[in-house]
Amino acid sequence: MDITWLDVSSTLGLAAIAVLTFNLLLGVLLSTAYRRSPLWKRLPAWLKKVSLDALHNWTAYVALVLALTHPLLLLLVAVEHYRLVDIVCPVYAPHQPLWTCFGALALYALIAVILTTQKAVKNRMGFRTWKNIHLISYGTAVLFVVHGIAMDPDLKDRPVDWLDAEKVLSEICGIVLIAATFIRYRHYRRQQEYLSRRVK
């Protein structure tokens, strides 16, 4: 079986979803006092030396490269007649324009989050503004997952096959992200309750 540019594009899209999921999980972990956790304290010393901040940053860059390359490879699939405008603004894309738009919006949101995380930009805008923009990451993850589930990897506009292996990966990422978001929100609520008790 010959591997086509469409196959490579589809694989890179799935890899982008997986890396972004891992990146968001790291972000959720970094936003908590994870070093105080008994579980963290029981980890091997060599593992605790790994810089989660650096890993979080680098996985974002890897995800960006994957997410950028994923649609650009469609330009090499001659039979589908994708143009650059269909990649940049996929409102009139040849296949499933709505779900393609979800992917494009997710890519632009990812670019915005990464650009505003650069030290020079982050220092200029201040922590609160940066934090609000960084929260876009949650919406970005949702868009990527929905795009991954809804798009037909063969571009034949078929309905979603929920049990297809590619779809299952996206579905698992979606479930993991929902669970992580819920846990993070619960942690935030506990922090607020603790602070309010201290003020009283």
N, CA, C and O atoms as a DFTB+ gen file, in Angstrom:
800 C
 N C O
     1  1       0.847      -1.204       0.000
     2  2       0.000       0.000       0.000
     3  2       0.878       1.248       0.000
     4  3       1.722       1.428       0.877
     5  1       0.665       2.106      -0.998
     6  2       1.451       3.327      -1.115
     7  2       0.954       4.375      -0.127
     8  3      -0.249       4.544       0.073
     9  1       1.906       5.074       0.485
    10  2       1.566       6.172       1.393
    11  2       1.472       7.451       0.577
    12  3       2.399       7.800      -0.153
    13  1       0.357       8.144       0.703
    14  2       0.132       9.373      -0.058
    15  2       0.362      10.592       0.825
    16  3       0.480      10.479       2.045
    17  1       0.424      11.762       0.187
    18  2       0.549      13.015       0.939
    19  2      -0.654      13.215       1.852
    20  3      -0.540      13.807       2.925
    21  1      -1.806      12.715       1.417
    22  2      -3.017      12.815       2.237
    23  2      -2.871      11.986       3.511
    24  3      -3.292      12.411       4.587
    25  1      -2.269      10.796       3.384
    26  2      -2.015       9.958       4.560
    27  2      -1.079      10.654       5.537
    28  3      -1.302      10.639       6.748
    29  1      -0.016      11.270       4.991
    30  2       0.962      11.961       5.838
    31  2       0.303      13.147       6.531
    32  3       0.521      13.382       7.720
    33  1      -0.506      13.895       5.777
    34  2      -1.220      15.041       6.351
    35  2      -2.121      14.613       7.499
    36  3      -2.146      15.247       8.554
    37  1      -2.861      13.528       7.283
    38  2      -3.767      13.011       8.312
    39  2      -3.003      12.577       9.561
    40  3      -3.418      12.856      10.686
    41  1      -1.878      11.888       9.345
    42  2      -1.056      11.425      10.466
    43  2      -0.492      12.596      11.259
    44  3      -0.473      12.560      12.490
    45  1      -0.032      13.632      10.565
    46  2       0.509      14.815      11.249
    47  2      -0.577      15.533      12.043
    48  3      -0.313      16.074      13.116
    49  1      -1.802      15.535      11.509
    50  2      -2.912      16.144      12.239
    51  2      -3.192      15.414      13.541
    52  3      -3.411      16.036      14.581
    53  1      -3.184      14.086      13.476
    54  2      -3.388      13.290      14.688
    55  2      -2.255      13.500      15.691
    56  3      -2.483      13.599      16.896
    57  1      -1.029      13.565      15.167
    58  2       0.121      13.808      16.050
    59  2      -0.003      15.168      16.718
    60  3       0.333      15.319      17.893
    61  1      -0.486      16.165      15.971
    62  2      -0.669      17.508      16.538
    63  2      -1.673      17.478      17.688
    64  3      -1.450      18.111      18.720
    65  1      -2.776      16.746      17.518
    66  2      -3.784      16.639      18.580
    67  2      -3.192      15.982      19.822
    68  3      -3.432      16.427      20.944
    69  1      -2.408      14.907      19.609
    70  2      -1.811      14.185      20.744
    71  2      -0.804      15.067      21.481
    72  3      -0.798      15.110      22.711
    73  1       0.048      15.770      20.731
    74  2       1.067      16.632      21.356
    75  2       0.400      17.806      22.071
    76  3       0.816      18.185      23.165
    77  1      -0.633      18.381      21.454
    78  2      -1.353      19.491      22.093
    79  2      -2.043      19.045      23.378
    80  3      -2.094      19.792      24.355
    81  1      -2.568      17.835      23.373
    82  2      -3.193      17.307      24.594
    83  2      -2.164      17.193      25.702
    84  3      -2.417      17.600      26.836
    85  1      -1.003      16.639      25.374
    86  2       0.076      16.524      26.356
    87  2       0.522      17.906      26.832
    88  3       0.788      18.109      28.016
    89  1       0.601      18.855      25.891
    90  2       1.009      20.218      26.221
    91  2       0.017      20.877      27.172
    92  3       0.419      21.552      28.120
    93  1      -1.266      20.686      26.926
    94  2      -2.277      21.291      27.797
    95  2      -2.257      20.653      29.174
    96  3      -2.454      21.336      30.180
    97  1      -2.020      19.340      29.228
    98  2      -1.912      18.665      30.520
    99  2      -0.733      19.221      31.319
   100  3      -0.833      19.414      32.531
   101  1       0.380      19.477      30.633
   102  2       1.529      20.093      31.302
   103  2       1.170      21.485      31.811
   104  3       1.542      21.865      32.922
   105  1       0.444      22.242      30.987
   106  2       0.032      23.584      31.389
   107  2      -0.860      23.562      32.615
   108  3      -0.710      24.388      33.515
   109  1      -1.794      22.609      32.649
   110  2      -2.672      22.467      33.815
   111  2      -1.844      22.130      35.053
   112  3      -2.068      22.689      36.127
   113  1      -0.889      21.216      34.898
   114  2      -0.033      20.825      36.026
   115  2       0.793      22.007      36.529
   116  3       0.925      22.217      37.734
   117  1       1.350      22.778      35.586
   118  2       2.185      23.920      35.967
   119  2       1.399      25.024      36.664
   120  3       1.970      25.832      37.396
   121  1       0.094      25.058      36.435
   122  2      -0.731      26.105      37.058
   123  2      -1.158      25.735      38.476
   124  3      -1.908      26.470      39.118
   125  1      -0.676      24.590      38.957
   126  2      -1.005      24.155      40.320
   127  2       0.281      24.092      41.157
   128  3       1.386      24.248      40.638
   129  1       0.110      23.865      42.432
   130  2       1.273      23.696      43.324
   131  2       1.679      22.224      43.332
   132  3       1.672      21.567      44.373
   133  1       2.034      21.722      42.149
   134  2       2.274      20.281      41.996
   135  2       3.469      19.786      42.804
   136  3       3.515      18.613      43.174
   137  1       4.433      20.657      43.083
   138  2       5.624      20.225      43.836
   139  2       5.297      19.862      45.290
   140  3       6.074      19.172      45.950
   141  1       4.165      20.320      45.775
   142  2       3.756      19.976      47.137
   143  2       3.016      18.642      47.193
   144  3       2.766      18.114      48.277
   145  1       2.673      18.109      46.052
   146  2       1.895      16.883      46.000
   147  2       2.713      15.693      46.503
   148  3       3.886      15.556      46.155
   149  1       2.102      14.834      47.316
   150  2       2.797      13.622      47.782
   151  2       3.237      12.728      46.622
   152  3       4.280      12.078      46.688
   153  1       2.428      12.702      45.560
   154  2       2.774      11.901      44.380
   155  2       4.055      12.420      43.734
   156  3       4.924      11.635      43.355
   157  1       4.172      13.738      43.609
   158  2       5.370      14.341      43.022
   159  2       6.601      14.027      43.879
   160  3       7.675      13.729      43.355
   161  1       6.432      14.096      45.180
   162  2       7.563      13.851      46.091
   163  2       8.057      12.410      46.035
   164  3       9.206      12.125      46.373
   165  1       7.175      11.500      45.603
   166  2       7.569      10.088      45.515
   167  2       8.246       9.735      44.186
   168  3       8.764       8.629      44.031
   169  1       8.243      10.656      43.242
   170  2       8.857      10.383      41.944
   171  2      10.374      10.292      42.067
   172  3      10.953      10.884      42.978
   173  1      11.033       9.551      41.154
   174  2      12.499       9.460      41.189
   175  2      13.142      10.836      41.037
   176  3      12.591      11.717      40.376
   177  1      14.300      11.014      41.645
   178  2      14.978      12.319      41.636
   179  2      15.283      12.790      40.222
   180  3      15.152      13.976      39.919
   181  1      15.694      11.857      39.348
   182  2      16.050      12.250      37.973
   183  2      14.841      12.798      37.220
   184  3      14.974      13.691      36.382
   185  1      13.657      12.254      37.526
   186  2      12.440      12.710      36.852
   187  2      12.045      14.100      37.335
   188  3      11.561      14.924      36.559
   189  1      12.255      14.349      38.621
   190  2      11.904      15.657      39.177
   191  2      12.827      16.774      38.682
   192  3      12.505      17.957      38.793
   193  1      14.001      16.371      38.124
   194  2      14.926      17.376      37.585
   195  2      14.515      17.876      36.196
   196  3      15.026      18.888      35.717
   197  1      13.591      17.160      35.557
   198  2      13.114      17.578      34.232
   199  2      12.361      18.903      34.361
   200  3      11.463      19.037      35.192
   201  1      12.736      19.875      33.534
   202  2      12.074      21.178      33.565
   203  2      10.729      21.085      32.843
   204  3      10.679      20.992      31.617
   205  1       9.653      21.111      33.608
   206  2       8.326      21.030      33.002
   207  2       8.003      22.288      32.208
   208  3       7.266      22.234      31.223
   209  1       8.555      23.420      32.636
   210  2       8.355      24.669      31.882
   211  2       8.953      24.551      30.488
   212  3       8.307      24.898      29.499
   213  1      10.188      24.061      30.408
   214  2      10.853      23.897      29.111
   215  2      10.115      22.870      28.256
   216  3       9.935      23.068      27.055
   217  1       9.692      21.776      28.879
   218  2       8.954      20.744      28.151
   219  2       7.630      21.288      27.627
   220  3       7.222      20.978      26.507
   221  1       6.965      22.096      28.438
   222  2       5.701      22.728      28.036
   223  2       5.927      23.630      26.827
   224  3       5.146      23.607      25.876
   225  1       6.998      24.428      26.864
   226  2       7.295      25.328      25.743
   227  2       7.628      24.554      24.473
   228  3       7.110      24.866      23.401
   229  1       8.486      23.550      24.587
   230  2       8.925      22.816      23.412
   231  2       7.807      21.995      22.795
   232  3       7.737      21.876      21.572
   233  1       6.937      21.429      23.607
   234  2       5.815      20.670      23.033
   235  2       4.860      21.608      22.296
   236  3       4.204      21.198      21.339
   237  1       4.779      22.852      22.734
   238  2       3.952      23.833      22.012
   239  2       4.545      24.106      20.630
   240  3       3.811      24.196      19.646
   241  1       5.871      24.237      20.555
   242  2       6.518      24.472      19.261
   243  2       6.366      23.268      18.337
   244  3       6.114      23.422      17.142
   245  1       6.522      22.078      18.894
   246  2       6.353      20.852      18.095
   247  2       4.921      20.774      17.566
   248  3       4.700      20.462      16.395
   249  1       3.957      21.056      18.432
   250  2       2.552      21.028      18.024
   251  2       2.294      22.053      16.919
   252  3       1.550      21.779      15.978
   253  1       2.903      23.222      17.032
   254  2       2.721      24.262      16.016
   255  2       3.257      23.804      14.668
   256  3       2.597      23.989      13.646
   257  1       4.442      23.210      14.653
   258  2       5.023      22.720      13.393
   259  2       4.128      21.645      12.771
   260  3       3.878      21.656      11.566
   261  1       3.649      20.719      13.601
   262  2       2.762      19.662      13.106
   263  2       1.456      20.241      12.564
   264  3       0.985      19.850      11.497
   265  1       0.878      21.182      13.321
   266  2      -0.404      21.768      12.927
   267  2      -0.282      22.627      11.674
   268  3      -1.235      22.731      10.902
   269  1       0.879      23.242      11.465
   270  2       1.114      24.036      10.250
   271  2       1.350      23.143       9.036
   272  3       0.824      23.401       7.953
   273  1       2.140      22.096       9.226
   274  2       2.487      21.213       8.113
   275  2       1.289      20.395       7.659
   276  3       1.130      20.123       6.469
   277  1       0.448      20.006       8.606
   278  2      -0.738      19.178       8.328
   279  2      -1.586      19.722       7.168
   280  3      -1.840      18.970       6.227
   281  1      -2.034      20.976       7.181
   282  2      -2.852      21.450       6.058
   283  2      -2.027      21.797       4.812
   284  3      -2.517      21.659       3.691
   285  1      -0.782      22.247       4.999
   286  2       0.034      22.629       3.839
   287  2       0.295      21.454       2.910
   288  3       0.446      21.640       1.703
   289  1       0.351      20.247       3.460
   290  2       0.576      19.059       2.626
   291  2      -0.591      18.796       1.678
   292  3      -0.433      18.101       0.675
   293  1      -1.765      19.350       1.995
   294  2      -2.916      19.173       1.106
   295  2      -2.688      19.836      -0.250
   296  3      -3.314      19.464      -1.243
   297  1      -1.794      20.814      -0.284
   298  2      -1.464      21.471      -1.553
   299  2      -0.778      20.516      -2.515
   300  3      -0.775      20.743      -3.725
   301  1      -0.191      19.440      -1.975
   302  2       0.503      18.451      -2.805
   303  2      -0.418      17.335      -3.284
   304  3      -0.015      16.498      -4.092
   305  1      -1.666      17.322      -2.782
   306  2      -2.634      16.300      -3.194
   307  2      -3.367      16.833      -4.417
   308  3      -4.384      17.515      -4.297
   309  1      -2.843      16.517      -5.585
   310  2      -3.319      17.130      -6.832
   311  2      -4.799      16.865      -7.103
   312  3      -5.498      17.749      -7.599
   313  1      -5.288      15.666      -6.788
   314  2      -6.667      15.318      -7.142
   315  2      -7.705      16.103      -6.334
   316  3      -8.867      16.172      -6.732
   317  1      -7.297      16.698      -5.198
   318  2      -8.255      17.414      -4.353
   319  2      -8.335      18.905      -4.661
   320  3      -9.271      19.579      -4.231
   321  1      -7.357      19.423      -5.404
   322  2      -7.363      20.819      -5.853
   323  2      -7.458      21.843      -4.723
   324  3      -8.194      22.825      -4.824
   325  1      -6.716      21.605      -3.658
   326  2      -6.643      22.600      -2.578
   327  2      -5.733      23.743      -3.011
   328  3      -4.661      23.525      -3.576
   329  1      -6.181      24.968      -2.734
   330  2      -5.368      26.158      -2.995
   331  2      -4.901      26.733      -1.661
   332  3      -5.423      26.380      -0.604
   333  1      -3.916      27.621      -1.723
   334  2      -3.405      28.237      -0.497
   335  2      -4.515      28.994       0.234
   336  3      -4.559      28.998       1.464
   337  1      -5.401      29.626      -0.513
   338  2      -6.507      30.360       0.114
   339  2      -7.429      29.411       0.873
   340  3      -8.036      29.805       1.870
   341  1      -7.541      28.156       0.410
   342  2      -8.373      27.164       1.103
   343  2      -7.753      26.738       2.423
   344  3      -8.445      26.248       3.315
   345  1      -6.436      26.930       2.541
   346  2      -5.733      26.601       3.779
   347  2      -5.805      27.779       4.753
   348  3      -6.076      27.610       5.941
   349  1      -5.555      28.979       4.215
   350  2      -5.519      30.188       5.059
   351  2      -6.912      30.590       5.521
   352  3      -7.114      30.934       6.685
   353  1      -7.865      30.544       4.607
   354  2      -9.258      30.914       4.929
   355  2     -10.177      29.866       4.294
   356  3     -10.659      30.054       3.177
   357  1     -10.415      28.770       5.006
   358  2     -11.081      27.612       4.388
   359  2     -12.607      27.669       4.317
   360  3     -13.272      26.633       4.336
   361  1     -13.153      28.867       4.235
   362  2     -14.613      28.996       4.178
   363  2     -15.172      28.277       2.951
   364  3     -16.255      27.694       3.007
   365  1     -14.434      28.323       1.850
   366  2     -14.868      27.658       0.616
   367  2     -13.963      26.475       0.278
   368  3     -13.744      26.178      -0.897
   369  1     -13.446      25.810       1.285
   370  2     -12.581      24.649       1.068
   371  2     -13.360      23.566       0.311
   372  3     -14.577      23.462       0.460
   373  1     -12.658      22.757      -0.502
   374  2     -13.341      21.732      -1.305
   375  2     -14.100      20.695      -0.483
   376  3     -15.071      20.114      -0.968
   377  1     -13.665      20.455       0.765
   378  2     -14.305      19.419       1.570
   379  2     -14.562      19.921       2.990
   380  3     -13.689      20.523       3.616
   381  1     -15.757      19.667       3.482
   382  2     -16.153      19.949       4.864
   383  2     -15.621      21.300       5.369
   384  3     -14.845      21.349       6.323
   385  1     -16.044      22.389       4.722
   386  2     -15.497      23.711       5.084
   387  2     -15.705      24.103       6.549
   388  3     -14.849      24.764       7.137
   389  1     -16.837      23.702       7.146
   390  2     -17.078      24.063       8.545
   391  2     -16.021      23.444       9.450
   392  3     -15.420      24.131      10.276
   393  1     -15.797      22.132       9.289
   394  2     -14.825      21.456      10.152
   395  2     -13.400      21.871       9.816
   396  3     -12.522      21.863      10.678
   397  1     -13.178      22.233       8.560
   398  2     -11.859      22.753       8.174
   399  2     -11.620      24.106       8.845
   400  3     -10.504      24.410       9.267
   401  1     -12.681      24.916       8.938
   402  2     -12.571      26.212       9.623
   403  2     -12.229      26.024      11.101
   404  3     -11.475      26.812      11.670
   405  1     -12.782      24.983      11.719
   406  2     -12.456      24.693      13.115
   407  2     -10.950      24.468      13.261
   408  3     -10.320      24.979      14.187
   409  1     -10.389      23.699      12.335
   410  2      -8.946      23.442      12.371
   411  2      -8.138      24.707      12.166
   412  3      -7.136      24.926      12.847
   413  1      -8.573      25.551      11.219
   414  2      -7.854      26.802      10.943
   415  2      -7.914      27.742      12.148
   416  3      -6.907      28.343      12.522
   417  1      -9.093      27.865      12.751
   418  2      -9.232      28.718      13.943
   419  2      -8.348      28.218      15.087
   420  3      -7.737      29.009      15.805
   421  1      -8.290      26.899      15.245
   422  2      -7.436      26.320      16.284
   423  2      -5.971      26.651      16.028
   424  3      -5.226      26.968      16.954
   425  1      -5.567      26.574      14.763
   426  2      -4.177      26.897      14.402
   427  2      -3.864      28.355      14.704
   428  3      -2.819      28.659      15.278
   429  1      -4.765      29.262      14.322
   430  2      -4.535      30.690      14.580
   431  2      -4.506      30.989      16.080
   432  3      -3.721      31.820      16.537
   433  1      -5.360      30.312      16.834
   434  2      -5.363      30.502      18.289
   435  2      -4.059      30.002      18.895
   436  3      -3.507      30.625      19.802
   437  1      -3.571      28.880      18.390
   438  2      -2.296      28.337      18.874
   439  2      -1.150      29.303      18.586
   440  3      -0.281      29.513      19.432
   441  1      -1.153      29.885      17.397
   442  2      -0.120      30.876      17.041
   443  2      -0.186      32.070      17.990
   444  3       0.845      32.555      18.458
   445  1      -1.412      32.546      18.274
   446  2      -1.585      33.693      19.176
   447  2      -1.052      33.389      20.566
   448  3      -0.377      34.219      21.174
   449  1      -1.356      32.195      21.072
   450  2      -0.897      31.811      22.413
   451  2       0.630      31.738      22.453
   452  3       1.251      32.221      23.399
   453  1       1.227      31.140      21.435
   454  2       2.691      30.996      21.409
   455  2       3.378      32.347      21.256
   456  3       4.373      32.616      21.930
   457  1       2.855      33.197      20.375
   458  2       3.456      34.520      20.175
   459  2       3.415      35.359      21.450
   460  3       4.390      36.030      21.787
   461  1       2.290      35.320      22.155
   462  2       2.160      36.140      23.361
   463  2       2.912      35.547      24.548
   464  3       3.016      36.184      25.596
   465  1       3.434      34.336      24.391
   466  2       4.213      33.718      25.463
   467  2       5.695      34.081      25.354
   468  3       6.459      33.841      26.289
   469  1       6.107      34.657      24.221
   470  2       7.498      35.093      24.081
   471  2       7.780      36.191      25.114
   472  3       6.955      37.080      25.325
   473  1       8.942      36.121      25.746
   474  2       9.240      36.992      26.892
   475  2       9.020      38.468      26.606
   476  3       8.428      39.180      27.416
   477  1       9.496      38.930      25.452
   478  2       9.376      40.357      25.128
   479  2       7.914      40.786      25.054
   480  3       7.541      41.840      25.570
   481  1       7.097      39.968      24.414
   482  2       5.671      40.284      24.276
   483  2       4.964      40.149      25.622
   484  3       4.170      41.009      26.004
   485  1       5.256      39.071      26.331
   486  2       4.609      38.805      27.622
   487  2       4.892      39.916      28.626
   488  3       3.991      40.342      29.349
   489  1       6.125      40.385      28.677
   490  2       6.489      41.446      29.620
   491  2       5.787      42.753      29.295
   492  3       5.437      43.514      30.198
   493  1       5.579      43.019      28.009
   494  2       4.920      44.264      27.623
   495  2       3.432      44.271      27.970
   496  3       2.899      45.293      28.403
   497  1       2.773      43.149      27.782
   498  2       1.317      43.129      27.994
   499  2       0.924      42.930      29.453
   500  3      -0.216      43.212      29.822
   501  1       1.832      42.454      30.285
   502  2       1.511      42.231      31.697
   503  2       0.913      40.854      31.925
   504  3       0.368      40.228      31.016
   505  1       1.030      40.403      33.167
   506  2       0.641      39.026      33.489
   507  2      -0.834      38.774      33.278
   508  3      -1.195      37.752      32.694
   509  1      -1.717      39.676      33.737
   510  2      -3.156      39.427      33.664
   511  2      -3.631      39.303      32.220
   512  3      -4.386      38.387      31.893
   513  1      -3.193      40.220      31.349
   514  2      -3.582      40.150      29.935
   515  2      -3.051      38.870      29.304
   516  3      -3.761      38.183      28.570
   517  1      -1.775      38.557      29.606
   518  2      -1.185      37.332      29.067
   519  2      -1.977      36.107      29.525
   520  3      -2.248      35.203      28.735
   521  1      -2.340      36.085      30.793
   522  2      -3.079      34.942      31.357
   523  2      -4.410      34.755      30.648
   524  3      -4.791      33.631      30.320
   525  1      -5.119      35.858      30.409
   526  2      -6.416      35.781      29.734
   527  2      -6.266      35.238      28.310
   528  3      -7.077      34.430      27.858
   529  1      -5.218      35.691      27.608
   530  2      -4.975      35.185      26.255
   531  2      -4.583      33.711      26.313
   532  3      -4.998      32.916      25.470
   533  1      -3.788      33.358      27.308
   534  2      -3.316      31.979      27.434
   535  2      -4.469      31.005      27.685
   536  3      -4.374      29.827      27.341
   537  1      -5.553      31.494      28.282
   538  2      -6.715      30.639      28.529
   539  2      -7.389      30.197      27.232
   540  3      -8.211      29.281      27.226
   541  1      -7.024      30.872      26.121
   542  2      -7.528      30.459      24.808
   543  2      -7.144      29.010      24.524
   544  3      -7.798      28.331      23.733
   545  1      -6.074      28.541      25.179
   546  2      -5.593      27.175      24.950
   547  2      -6.694      26.137      25.122
   548  3      -6.731      25.143      24.398
   549  1      -7.590      26.364      26.079
   550  2      -8.678      25.408      26.303
   551  2      -9.605      25.350      25.079
   552  3      -9.988      24.271      24.628
   553  1      -9.950      26.514      24.562
   554  2     -10.785      26.558      23.359
   555  2     -10.069      25.991      22.147
   556  3     -10.677      25.343      21.295
   557  1      -8.764      26.245      22.081
   558  2      -7.955      25.724      20.988
   559  2      -7.998      24.201      20.978
   560  3      -8.153      23.583      19.925
   561  1      -7.863      23.613      22.140
   562  2      -7.888      22.149      22.256
   563  2      -9.236      21.593      21.796
   564  3      -9.286      20.581      21.097
   565  1     -10.326      22.255      22.189
   566  2     -11.660      21.804      21.787
   567  2     -11.795      21.842      20.267
   568  3     -12.295      20.897      19.657
   569  1     -11.345      22.945      19.659
   570  2     -11.441      23.092      18.202
   571  2     -10.643      22.009      17.478
   572  3     -11.118      21.418      16.509
   573  1      -9.423      21.755      17.961
   574  2      -8.585      20.730      17.334
   575  2      -9.237      19.348      17.436
   576  3      -9.248      18.587      16.469
   577  1      -9.773      19.035      18.607
   578  2     -10.383      17.716      18.807
   579  2     -11.623      17.550      17.926
   580  3     -11.791      16.513      17.284
   581  1     -12.492      18.565      17.891
   582  2     -13.696      18.494      17.049
   583  2     -13.304      18.369      15.579
   584  3     -13.900      17.591      14.834
   585  1     -12.303      19.138      15.171
   586  2     -11.804      19.057      13.793
   587  2     -11.320      17.639      13.487
   588  3     -11.631      17.080      12.436
   589  1     -10.559      17.069      14.415
   590  2     -10.021      15.728      14.215
   591  2     -11.098      14.662      14.140
   592  3     -10.982      13.704      13.376
   593  1     -12.150      14.831      14.936
   594  2     -13.232      13.839      14.940
   595  2     -14.119      13.980      13.709
   596  3     -14.504      12.978      13.106
   597  1     -14.444      15.211      13.332
   598  2     -15.442      15.441      12.276
   599  2     -14.894      15.277      10.862
   600  3     -15.633      14.892       9.956
   601  1     -13.606      15.566      10.662
   602  2     -13.047      15.516       9.304
   603  2     -12.892      14.081       8.818
   604  3     -12.479      13.195       9.566
   605  1     -13.226      13.873       7.564
   606  2     -12.984      12.585       6.924
   607  2     -11.530      12.558       6.465
   608  3     -11.155      13.362       5.610
   609  1     -10.694      11.662       7.001
   610  2      -9.272      11.661       6.651
   611  2      -9.001      11.389       5.170
   612  3      -7.934      11.733       4.662
   613  1      -9.962      10.772       4.476
   614  2      -9.799      10.509       3.047
   615  2     -10.441      11.595       2.188
   616  3     -10.450      11.496       0.961
   617  1     -10.979      12.631       2.833
   618  2     -11.634      13.761       2.144
   619  2     -12.722      13.293       1.183
   620  3     -12.805      13.754       0.045
   621  1     -13.554      12.369       1.661
   622  2     -14.688      11.892       0.858
   623  2     -16.010      12.345       1.469
   624  3     -17.080      11.914       1.039
   625  1     -15.929      13.216       2.473
   626  2     -17.113      13.818       3.111
   627  2     -18.067      12.769       3.694
   628  3     -19.285      12.947       3.683
   629  1     -17.496      11.681       4.198
   630  2     -18.311      10.633       4.814
   631  2     -18.678      11.023       6.246
   632  3     -17.983      11.829       6.864
   633  1     -19.767      10.456       6.778
   634  2     -20.108      10.723       8.188
   635  2     -19.048      10.141       9.112
   636  3     -18.262       9.284       8.707
   637  1     -19.030      10.607      10.344
   638  2     -18.012      10.191      11.315
   639  2     -18.161       8.712      11.654
   640  3     -19.250       8.245      11.987
   641  1     -17.060       7.988      11.564
   642  2     -17.010       6.601      12.026
   643  2     -16.388       6.640      13.424
   644  3     -15.166       6.674      13.570
   645  1     -17.237       6.635      14.438
   646  2     -16.794       6.855      15.813
   647  2     -15.824       5.801      16.312
   648  3     -15.074       6.052      17.255
   649  1     -15.823       4.612      15.691
   650  2     -14.955       3.528      16.145
   651  2     -13.690       3.390      15.303
   652  3     -12.885       2.488      15.537
   653  1     -13.510       4.268      14.334
   654  2     -12.286       4.272      13.547
   655  2     -11.110       4.630      14.466
   656  3     -11.244       5.497      15.330
   657  1      -9.973       3.976      14.287
   658  2      -8.828       4.173      15.192
   659  2      -8.407       5.637      15.271
   660  3      -8.084       6.132      16.351
   661  1      -8.408       6.329      14.138
   662  2      -8.022       7.743      14.138
   663  2      -8.997       8.581      14.964
   664  3      -8.595       9.483      15.700
   665  1     -10.271       8.267      14.829
   666  2     -11.288       9.008      15.587
   667  2     -11.192       8.690      17.073
   668  3     -11.366       9.570      17.916
   669  1     -10.916       7.437      17.386
   670  2     -10.803       7.034      18.792
   671  2      -9.681       7.803      19.482
   672  3      -9.822       8.201      20.638
   673  1      -8.562       8.017      18.776
   674  2      -7.462       8.803      19.357
   675  2      -7.935      10.214      19.686
   676  3      -7.672      10.720      20.778
   677  1      -8.630      10.850      18.749
   678  2      -9.157      12.197      18.995
   679  2     -10.166      12.196      20.133
   680  3     -10.189      13.115      20.951
   681  1     -11.007      11.153      20.184
   682  2     -12.012      11.059      21.241
   683  2     -11.360      10.889      22.608
   684  3     -11.800      11.488      23.589
   685  1     -10.310      10.071      22.670
   686  2      -9.592       9.885      23.937
   687  2      -8.967      11.199      24.385
   688  3      -9.040      11.567      25.558
   689  1      -8.348      11.907      23.430
   690  2      -7.757      13.221      23.762
   691  2      -8.825      14.176      24.290
   692  3      -8.590      14.915      25.246
   693  1      -9.993      14.154      23.664
   694  2     -11.088      15.010      24.120
   695  2     -11.525      14.673      25.538
   696  3     -11.730      15.571      26.355
   697  1     -11.669      13.396      25.832
   698  2     -12.078      12.960      27.175
   699  2     -11.025      13.350      28.215
   700  3     -11.358      13.828      29.299
   701  1      -9.745      13.139      27.867
   702  2      -8.650      13.495      28.780
   703  2      -8.655      15.000      29.056
   704  3      -8.446      15.426      30.192
   705  1      -8.892      15.800      28.017
   706  2      -8.892      17.257      28.184
   707  2     -10.078      17.725      29.030
   708  3      -9.944      18.638      29.845
   709  1     -11.230      17.099      28.834
   710  2     -12.405      17.442      29.648
   711  2     -12.132      17.120      31.115
   712  3     -12.437      17.919      32.001
   713  1     -11.554      15.942      31.365
   714  2     -11.244      15.538      32.738
   715  2     -10.227      16.478      33.369
   716  3     -10.377      16.870      34.526
   717  1      -9.181      16.847      32.607
   718  2      -8.148      17.753      33.124
   719  2      -8.721      19.129      33.426
   720  3      -8.371      19.748      34.431
   721  1      -9.604      19.607      32.555
   722  2     -10.233      20.918      32.765
   723  2     -11.098      20.898      34.018
   724  3     -11.085      21.848      34.801
   725  1     -11.847      19.822      34.207
   726  2     -12.696      19.678      35.399
   727  2     -11.852      19.651      36.669
   728  3     -12.173      20.315      37.655
   729  1     -10.764      18.874      36.633
   730  2      -9.878      18.778      37.810
   731  2      -9.244      20.126      38.108
   732  3      -9.135      20.527      39.267
   733  1      -8.824      20.829      37.050
   734  2      -8.204      22.159      37.248
   735  2      -9.207      23.150      37.824
   736  3      -8.864      23.941      38.703
   737  1     -10.439      23.112      37.336
   738  2     -11.458      24.020      37.849
   739  2     -11.757      23.719      39.316
   740  3     -11.915      24.634      40.125
   741  1     -11.832      22.437      39.649
   742  2     -12.082      22.057      41.036
   743  2     -10.941      22.533      41.938
   744  3     -11.175      22.994      43.055
   745  1      -9.706      22.415      41.442
   746  2      -8.542      22.897      42.193
   747  2      -8.636      24.413      42.402
   748  3      -8.339      24.921      43.484
   749  1      -9.055      25.129      41.345
   750  2      -9.212      26.587      41.428
   751  2     -10.263      26.959      42.476
   752  3     -10.058      27.873      43.275
   753  1     -11.392      26.240      42.464
   754  2     -12.445      26.523      43.434
   755  2     -11.974      26.289      44.865
   756  3     -12.314      27.061      45.762
   757  1     -11.201      25.240      45.087
   758  2     -10.665      24.966      46.420
   759  2      -9.709      26.070      46.860
   760  3      -9.709      26.471      48.024
   761  1      -8.901      26.556      45.932
   762  2      -7.991      27.660      46.250
   763  2      -8.768      28.896      46.678
   764  3      -8.415      29.563      47.650
   765  1      -9.844      29.194      45.929
   766  2     -10.660      30.363      46.244
   767  2     -11.317      30.226      47.609
   768  3     -11.372      31.188      48.375
   769  1     -11.811      29.044      47.910
   770  2     -12.443      28.806      49.207
   771  2     -11.424      28.934      50.338
   772  3     -11.729      29.481      51.398
   773  1     -10.219      28.430      50.108
   774  2      -9.149      28.522      51.121
   775  2      -8.773      29.984      51.358
   776  3      -8.602      30.403      52.503
   777  1      -8.646      30.754      50.293
   778  2      -8.287      32.171      50.431
   779  2      -9.378      32.957      51.119
   780  3      -9.101      33.829      51.942
   781  1     -10.639      32.644      50.779
   782  2     -11.745      33.369      51.413
   783  2     -11.827      33.069      52.909
   784  3     -12.186      33.945      53.696
   785  1     -11.494      31.831      53.310
   786  2     -11.475      31.482      54.726
   787  2     -10.357      32.220      55.454
   788  3     -10.529      32.652      56.594
   789  1      -9.214      32.364      54.792
   790  2      -8.095      33.061      55.402
   791  2      -8.394      34.545      55.607
   792  3      -7.991      35.136      56.609
   793  1      -9.106      35.142      54.647
   794  2      -9.479      36.565      54.749
   795  2     -10.419      36.784      55.935
   796  3     -10.321      37.787      56.641
   797  1     -11.331      35.832      56.144
   798  2     -12.271      35.943      57.271
   799  2     -11.548      35.767      58.598
   800  3     -12.175      35.829      59.655
